[in-house]
Amino acid sequence: MEMRPSAIDLFCGAGGLTQGLRSAGFDVRWAIDNDAAAVETYRRNHGDHVIEADIRESEPATDGPDIEPGALDLVAGGPPCPSFSTIGRAKLGSLEDRSAKEDDRNVLYQDFLRYVDYFEPTAFVMENVPGLLSDTALIETGTIQQSLLTDSASHRNPVGRETPVPEIILEEMEALGYHADWEVVDSADYGVPQHRKRVFFIGIRDEGDLPKLDQWKTHREPKTEQEREMQIRKGPSAFKESSQTTFGTEPAISQFDANDTSRQPYLTVADAIMDLPPVSPGGEMPPKKATEYTLPPVSPYQEWLRDIPEDEEWDDQVLRNHSCRWHNHLDLSIYKLLGHGVGWTIGDVSQELQPYRDDVFPDKYKKQDPTRPASTILAHIQKDGHMFIHPTEARSLTVREAARLQSFRDSYWLPESRTNAYRLVGNAVPPRLGHAVGHAIKEEVLEY
């Protein structure tokens, strides 16, 4: 039996990062999250090795997996840091007597490092929003900010000055004995039909070179208008023989090869969702919910998403999570006015067209462009879909469409509750991006 590198997933959410790591060949042996819906979703897709618990109240030695310190290959996870994101800051700033600086969720990376410190893995990877890179913390004696720093790090960050948060994090990582750095990536560069920038902190225990995620890119900006058109699969059952394999070995989906400098044009919204049957808010014709596919997959990416078993035909599969939320007439009228890729920022239009308080959320109406990757899918989609309007139908995206744009395959189980499903999908690491990062670490650091 082939040996696989071992990993654990902290703040696992719906399991997007775990799915990516598993596709890259990792044996993810344990996971933790404090969200019941996330844990149920993770368990349905990955098994019973996940626990529901607040990591701040857990101890790696007693609550963690039965793995000896030094025997684990990878600790992975994405500590939620809402005050580092634009929407997170806006929302926190709107709450009375509470600021982003006071939100204790922005120091949850400390619990991530507690697990790294205990298990002493060969490597770790920590995902977060790019807003973290521009944040600072005031180092003051006796405050929570001062408690973030280890003794060695505090010598380089004297009390009383503002210090960039990434500098603090890297110093703490180095104090644990790791060579670490961060890199910002866009998921569209790795075969996800969505522009989604994320920062990955990667650390290794030895003094070798850190993996360079940039060299594992598989996709690029299209060079011509023709390259922006939806890719059409060449014939029926183009993926039959490889539907049960991971996308790293499917040529039409792109292999990860650091020596291959060629890149495919970005996958687009059309590549991802235009084979799905129409649905409508009115629920008559088209219906409000569709449970069957009406077309075979049109693009190679759609066929990969459908993950059709060899003994089934495309029209035998059940379609899940493809139902339309209700929209009022004002929403629908505005949706019809917008062209592809066009957005109206709330506050820039007349008062009669504003559905939000423009002093709280810097939101916008935006219709997705079928010829380009989607804009970043956010957990805010659970509140409304104004930023995620379907390219050709007057409605917001369904959960299934949002999941596809995040690179979750149609076989991935998601809750029937739209609110929970939207939130879990919006917060997830795109599995294909997780695969790329896991592949880079496996090849360059672990050498499996």
C-alpha positions as CSV (number, residue, x, y, z in Angstrom):
1,M,0.0,0.0,0.0
2,E,1.3,3.4,-1.0
3,M,2.4,5.6,1.9
4,R,0.6,8.9,2.1
5,P,1.8,12.0,4.1
6,S,-0.3,12.7,7.2
7,A,-2.2,15.9,8.0
8,I,-4.7,17.5,10.3
9,D,-7.1,20.3,9.5
10,L,-7.7,23.0,12.1
11,F,-10.8,25.4,11.7
12,C,-11.8,22.9,9.0
13,G,-15.2,24.4,8.1
14,A,-17.0,22.5,5.3
15,G,-13.8,20.6,4.4
16,G,-12.6,22.5,1.3
17,L,-9.0,22.4,2.4
18,T,-9.2,18.8,3.5
19,Q,-10.7,17.9,0.1
20,G,-7.8,19.6,-1.6
21,L,-5.2,17.9,0.5
22,R,-6.8,14.5,0.0
23,S,-6.7,15.1,-3.8
24,A,-3.0,15.9,-3.4
25,G,-2.5,12.6,-1.8
26,F,-2.6,13.4,2.0
27,D,-4.1,11.2,4.6
28,V,-6.1,13.8,6.7
29,R,-6.5,12.1,10.0
30,W,-8.2,14.6,12.2
31,A,-10.1,17.9,12.0
32,I,-11.8,20.4,14.3
33,D,-14.3,23.2,14.1
34,N,-16.8,24.8,16.4
35,D,-19.6,25.2,13.9
36,A,-22.2,22.4,14.0
37,A,-23.3,22.7,10.4
38,A,-19.7,22.8,9.2
39,V,-18.9,19.6,11.2
40,E,-21.9,17.8,9.8
41,T,-20.9,18.8,6.3
42,Y,-17.3,17.7,6.9
43,R,-18.4,14.4,8.4
44,R,-20.7,13.6,5.5
45,N,-17.9,14.1,3.0
46,H,-14.8,13.0,4.8
47,G,-15.7,10.7,7.7
48,D,-15.9,10.7,11.5
49,H,-12.4,11.9,12.3
50,V,-13.8,15.5,12.8
51,I,-14.8,16.8,16.2
52,E,-17.0,19.8,17.1
53,A,-15.2,21.9,19.7
54,D,-13.9,25.4,20.4
55,I,-10.2,25.1,19.7
56,R,-9.5,27.8,22.3
57,E,-10.7,25.4,24.9
58,S,-9.0,22.4,23.5
59,E,-5.6,20.8,24.4
60,P,-3.6,19.1,21.6
61,A,-2.3,16.4,24.0
62,T,-5.7,15.3,25.2
63,D,-8.3,16.5,22.7
64,G,-6.2,16.2,19.5
65,P,-5.5,13.1,17.4
66,D,-3.5,10.1,18.7
67,I,-0.3,11.1,16.9
68,E,3.1,11.4,18.6
69,P,4.8,14.8,18.4
70,G,7.3,14.7,15.5
71,A,5.4,12.0,13.6
72,L,2.9,14.3,11.7
73,D,3.8,15.6,8.3
74,L,1.5,18.7,8.0
75,V,-0.7,20.9,10.2
76,A,-3.1,22.9,8.0
77,G,-5.9,25.3,8.6
78,G,-7.4,28.7,8.2
79,P,-8.1,30.6,11.4
80,P,-11.0,32.9,10.9
81,C,-9.9,36.5,11.1
82,P,-13.0,38.6,10.3
83,S,-11.4,41.9,11.3
84,F,-8.7,41.5,8.7
85,S,-11.3,41.5,5.9
86,T,-13.0,44.5,4.4
87,I,-16.5,43.4,5.1
88,G,-15.5,42.1,8.6
89,R,-14.0,45.5,9.5
90,A,-17.1,47.4,8.2
91,K,-19.5,45.2,10.1
92,L,-17.5,45.3,13.4
93,G,-17.1,49.0,13.0
94,S,-20.8,49.4,12.8
95,L,-21.5,47.7,16.1
96,E,-21.7,50.0,19.2
97,D,-18.7,50.0,21.5
98,R,-16.8,47.3,19.5
99,S,-14.0,47.7,17.0
100,A,-12.0,45.4,14.8
101,K,-9.0,45.7,17.1
102,E,-11.2,44.3,20.0
103,D,-12.4,41.3,18.1
104,D,-10.6,38.3,19.7
105,R,-11.2,36.1,16.7
106,N,-8.3,37.9,15.0
107,V,-5.8,36.1,17.3
108,L,-7.1,32.6,16.7
109,Y,-3.9,31.9,14.8
110,Q,-2.3,31.6,18.2
111,D,-4.3,28.4,18.7
112,F,-3.2,27.2,15.3
113,L,0.4,27.7,16.5
114,R,-0.3,25.8,19.8
115,Y,-1.0,22.7,17.8
116,V,2.1,23.3,15.6
117,D,4.1,23.7,18.8
118,Y,2.8,20.4,20.3
119,F,2.8,18.1,17.2
120,E,6.1,19.5,15.7
121,P,5.1,18.6,12.1
122,T,7.5,18.7,9.3
123,A,5.5,21.5,7.7
124,F,2.5,23.7,8.3
125,V,0.3,25.8,6.1
126,M,-2.0,28.6,7.4
127,E,-4.5,30.3,5.1
128,N,-6.0,33.8,5.6
129,V,-7.4,36.9,3.9
130,P,-4.9,39.3,2.3
131,G,-6.2,42.1,4.6
132,L,-4.2,40.6,7.4
133,L,-1.0,41.8,5.6
134,S,-1.9,45.5,6.1
135,D,-3.0,45.2,9.7
136,T,-0.9,46.2,12.7
137,A,-1.0,45.5,16.4
138,L,0.0,47.8,19.3
139,I,2.5,46.0,21.5
140,E,1.7,47.0,25.1
141,T,2.6,45.4,28.4
142,G,-0.3,43.4,29.9
143,T,-2.5,43.5,26.9
144,I,-3.7,40.7,24.7
145,Q,-1.4,42.0,21.9
146,Q,1.7,41.7,24.1
147,S,0.7,38.2,25.0
148,L,0.8,37.2,21.4
149,L,4.5,37.5,21.3
150,T,7.0,34.8,22.5
151,D,10.0,36.0,24.5
152,S,12.3,36.0,21.5
153,A,9.9,37.8,19.2
154,S,9.2,40.5,21.9
155,H,12.8,41.5,21.8
156,R,12.5,42.5,18.1
157,N,9.1,44.1,18.8
158,P,9.6,46.6,21.6
159,V,6.7,47.5,23.7
160,G,4.8,50.6,22.7
161,R,5.0,50.6,18.8
162,E,2.7,49.5,16.1
163,T,3.9,46.3,14.5
164,P,2.6,44.7,11.2
165,V,0.6,41.6,12.1
166,P,2.4,39.4,9.5
167,E,5.7,40.3,11.1
168,I,4.4,39.3,14.5
169,I,3.1,36.0,13.1
170,L,6.3,35.1,11.3
171,E,8.4,35.9,14.4
172,E,6.2,33.6,16.4
173,M,6.5,30.9,13.8
174,E,10.3,31.2,13.7
175,A,10.4,31.1,17.5
176,L,8.8,27.7,17.4
177,G,11.8,26.5,15.2
178,Y,10.3,27.0,11.7
179,H,11.6,28.7,8.6
180,A,8.4,30.5,7.4
181,D,7.2,33.0,5.0
182,W,3.9,34.0,3.3
183,E,2.7,34.2,-0.3
184,V,-0.4,35.8,-1.8
185,V,-2.1,33.7,-4.5
186,D,-5.2,34.1,-6.7
187,S,-7.3,30.9,-7.0
188,A,-8.0,31.6,-10.7
189,D,-4.3,30.9,-11.4
190,Y,-4.8,27.3,-10.2
191,G,-7.9,26.3,-12.1
192,V,-10.7,27.7,-10.0
193,P,-13.3,29.7,-12.0
194,Q,-13.1,32.6,-9.5
195,H,-10.8,35.4,-8.6
196,R,-10.1,34.8,-4.9
197,K,-6.9,36.2,-3.4
198,R,-5.6,34.5,-0.3
199,V,-2.4,34.6,1.8
200,F,-0.7,31.3,2.8
201,F,1.8,31.2,5.6
202,I,4.0,28.1,5.0
203,G,6.6,26.9,7.5
204,I,9.1,24.0,7.4
205,R,11.1,22.6,10.3
206,D,14.4,22.3,8.4
207,E,16.5,25.0,6.7
208,G,15.5,24.0,3.2
209,D,13.8,26.2,0.6
210,L,10.2,27.0,1.1
211,P,7.9,25.9,-1.8
212,K,7.1,28.6,-4.4
213,L,3.4,28.4,-5.1
214,D,3.8,30.7,-8.1
215,Q,5.6,28.0,-10.1
216,W,2.6,25.6,-9.8
217,K,0.2,27.8,-11.6
218,T,-1.9,26.1,-14.3
219,H,-4.0,29.0,-15.7
220,R,-3.6,32.6,-16.9
221,E,-5.4,35.6,-18.3
222,P,-6.8,34.9,-21.8
223,K,-4.8,36.5,-24.6
224,T,-7.7,36.7,-27.1
225,E,-11.5,37.0,-27.0
226,Q,-11.7,33.5,-28.4
227,E,-9.9,32.2,-25.4
228,R,-12.6,33.7,-23.2
229,E,-15.2,31.6,-24.7
230,M,-16.5,28.5,-22.9
231,Q,-14.3,25.5,-23.5
232,I,-16.3,22.7,-25.2
233,R,-15.6,19.1,-24.5
234,K,-14.7,17.2,-27.7
235,G,-17.1,14.3,-27.4
236,P,-19.3,12.2,-25.1
237,S,-17.8,10.5,-22.1
238,A,-14.5,12.5,-22.5
239,F,-13.9,12.0,-18.8
240,K,-15.3,8.5,-18.3
241,E,-12.0,6.8,-17.7
242,S,-10.7,9.4,-15.3
243,S,-13.8,10.5,-13.5
244,Q,-12.7,8.8,-10.3
245,T,-9.2,10.2,-10.3
246,T,-8.1,13.5,-8.8
247,F,-7.8,16.5,-11.1
248,G,-4.0,16.5,-10.8
249,T,-4.0,13.5,-13.2
250,E,-6.7,14.7,-15.6
251,P,-5.0,16.4,-18.6
252,A,-8.2,18.3,-19.6
253,I,-8.2,19.8,-16.0
254,S,-4.5,20.5,-15.9
255,Q,-1.7,18.7,-14.1
256,F,0.5,20.4,-11.6
257,D,4.0,20.4,-13.1
258,A,6.6,22.9,-12.0
259,N,8.6,22.3,-15.2
260,D,5.6,23.1,-17.5
261,T,5.5,26.8,-18.0
262,S,2.5,26.7,-20.4
263,R,-0.8,27.9,-18.9
264,Q,-4.5,27.4,-20.0
265,P,-6.8,30.4,-20.2
266,Y,-8.8,31.1,-17.0
267,L,-11.8,28.9,-16.4
268,T,-14.9,31.1,-16.5
269,V,-18.3,31.4,-15.0
270,A,-19.7,29.9,-18.2
271,D,-17.3,26.9,-18.0
272,A,-18.6,26.3,-14.4
273,I,-22.3,26.8,-14.4
274,M,-24.0,27.3,-17.8
275,D,-25.0,23.6,-18.1
276,L,-27.3,23.8,-15.0
277,P,-31.0,24.1,-15.6
278,P,-32.7,27.5,-15.3
279,V,-34.6,28.3,-12.1
280,S,-36.6,31.4,-11.2
281,P,-37.7,33.3,-8.1
282,G,-41.4,33.0,-9.2
283,G,-41.2,29.2,-9.2
284,E,-43.5,28.6,-12.1
285,M,-41.6,28.4,-15.4
286,P,-38.7,28.0,-14.9
287,P,-39.3,26.3,-11.5
288,K,-37.9,27.6,-8.3
289,K,-35.9,24.4,-7.7
290,A,-34.4,21.9,-10.1
291,T,-33.4,18.3,-9.0
292,E,-32.5,16.9,-12.4
293,Y,-29.9,17.8,-15.1
294,T,-31.5,18.7,-18.4
295,L,-28.3,18.9,-20.4
296,P,-25.1,16.8,-20.5
297,P,-22.0,18.6,-19.3
298,V,-20.8,21.0,-22.0
299,S,-17.3,21.9,-20.9
300,P,-14.5,19.7,-19.6
301,Y,-14.7,21.4,-16.2
302,Q,-18.5,20.7,-16.0
303,E,-17.8,17.1,-16.6
304,W,-15.2,17.0,-13.9
305,L,-17.7,18.7,-11.5
306,R,-20.4,16.2,-12.2
307,D,-18.1,13.3,-11.3
308,I,-20.3,10.8,-13.1
309,P,-19.7,7.2,-12.0
310,E,-18.7,4.8,-14.8
311,D,-21.9,2.7,-14.5
312,E,-24.2,5.8,-14.7
313,E,-25.3,8.2,-17.4
314,W,-25.4,12.0,-16.9
315,D,-29.3,12.0,-16.7
316,D,-29.3,9.4,-13.9
317,Q,-27.7,11.8,-11.4
318,V,-29.7,13.8,-8.8
319,L,-29.0,17.5,-8.8
320,R,-28.8,19.0,-5.3
321,N,-28.8,22.5,-3.8
322,H,-30.0,24.2,-7.0
323,S,-32.9,26.3,-5.8
324,C,-33.6,30.0,-6.2
325,R,-34.1,32.4,-3.4
326,W,-36.9,34.9,-3.4
327,H,-36.3,38.4,-4.9
328,N,-38.5,41.4,-4.7
329,H,-39.4,43.4,-7.8
330,L,-36.9,46.2,-7.1
331,D,-34.1,43.6,-7.0
332,L,-35.2,41.9,-10.2
333,S,-35.6,45.2,-12.1
334,I,-32.1,46.3,-11.1
335,Y,-30.7,42.8,-12.1
336,K,-32.2,43.3,-15.6
337,L,-30.5,46.7,-16.0
338,L,-27.0,45.4,-15.4
339,G,-24.7,44.2,-18.2
340,H,-22.3,41.4,-17.8
341,G,-19.6,42.1,-15.2
342,V,-21.2,45.5,-14.4
343,G,-21.5,46.6,-10.8
344,W,-23.2,49.4,-9.0
345,T,-21.7,50.3,-5.6
346,I,-24.3,51.0,-3.0
347,G,-24.2,54.7,-2.3
348,D,-23.4,55.6,-5.9
349,V,-27.0,55.2,-7.0
350,S,-30.1,57.1,-6.0
351,Q,-31.7,56.5,-2.6
352,E,-34.6,54.7,-4.3
353,L,-32.3,52.0,-5.5
354,Q,-30.4,51.3,-2.3
355,P,-31.3,48.1,-0.4
356,Y,-28.6,48.6,2.2
357,R,-27.2,51.1,4.6
358,D,-24.3,52.4,2.7
359,D,-22.5,53.4,5.9
360,V,-22.2,49.8,7.0
361,F,-21.6,47.6,4.0
362,P,-19.5,48.7,0.9
363,D,-21.6,46.4,-1.1
364,K,-22.7,46.5,-4.7
365,Y,-25.0,44.9,-7.3
366,K,-22.9,42.9,-9.7
367,K,-23.9,40.6,-12.5
368,Q,-21.3,37.9,-13.1
369,D,-19.5,37.9,-16.5
370,P,-19.8,34.5,-18.2
371,T,-16.5,35.1,-20.1
372,R,-14.4,35.7,-17.0
373,P,-13.8,34.0,-13.6
374,A,-16.4,35.0,-11.0
375,S,-15.7,37.7,-8.4
376,T,-14.8,36.4,-4.9
377,I,-17.6,34.3,-3.4
378,L,-18.1,35.6,0.1
379,A,-20.0,34.2,3.1
380,H,-22.1,37.4,2.8
381,I,-24.0,35.7,0.0
382,Q,-26.0,34.1,2.8
383,K,-27.6,37.6,3.4
384,D,-28.5,38.4,-0.2
385,G,-27.2,37.8,-3.7
386,H,-26.8,41.3,-5.0
387,M,-23.1,40.9,-5.6
388,F,-23.6,37.5,-7.3
389,I,-26.2,37.9,-10.0
390,H,-26.5,35.1,-12.6
391,P,-25.1,36.1,-16.0
392,T,-28.3,35.4,-18.0
393,E,-31.1,34.9,-15.5
394,A,-32.6,37.6,-13.3
395,R,-31.7,36.1,-9.9
396,S,-28.7,35.5,-7.6
397,L,-26.6,32.4,-7.8
398,T,-27.9,29.2,-6.2
399,V,-25.8,27.3,-3.7
400,R,-24.8,24.7,-6.3
401,E,-23.6,27.5,-8.6
402,A,-21.6,29.1,-5.8
403,A,-20.1,25.7,-4.9
404,R,-19.0,25.1,-8.5
405,L,-17.3,28.5,-8.6
406,Q,-15.5,27.4,-5.5
407,S,-14.5,24.1,-7.2
408,F,-16.7,21.8,-5.1
409,R,-17.8,18.9,-7.2
410,D,-21.6,18.2,-7.5
411,S,-21.1,15.0,-5.5
412,Y,-20.0,17.1,-2.5
413,W,-22.7,17.0,0.2
414,L,-24.0,20.4,1.4
415,P,-26.8,21.3,3.8
416,E,-30.3,21.8,2.5
417,S,-30.5,25.0,4.5
418,R,-29.5,27.7,2.0
419,T,-28.3,30.0,4.7
420,N,-25.9,27.4,6.2
421,A,-24.8,26.2,2.8
422,Y,-24.1,29.7,1.4
423,R,-22.1,30.6,4.5
424,L,-20.1,27.3,4.4
425,V,-19.3,27.6,0.7
426,G,-18.4,31.3,1.0
427,N,-16.0,30.7,3.9
428,A,-14.3,27.6,2.3
429,V,-10.9,27.2,0.8
430,P,-11.5,26.2,-2.8
431,P,-10.6,22.5,-3.0
432,R,-8.6,23.0,-6.2
433,L,-6.5,25.7,-4.6
434,G,-6.0,23.5,-1.5
435,H,-4.9,20.8,-3.9
436,A,-2.3,23.1,-5.5
437,V,-0.9,24.1,-2.2
438,G,-0.9,20.6,-0.8
439,H,0.8,19.3,-4.0
440,A,3.5,22.0,-3.7
441,I,4.3,21.0,-0.1
442,K,4.2,17.3,-0.8
443,E,6.6,17.6,-3.8
444,E,9.0,20.2,-2.6
445,V,9.1,19.7,1.2
446,L,7.9,16.2,2.0
447,E,9.3,14.6,-1.2
448,Y,6.7,11.9,-1.3
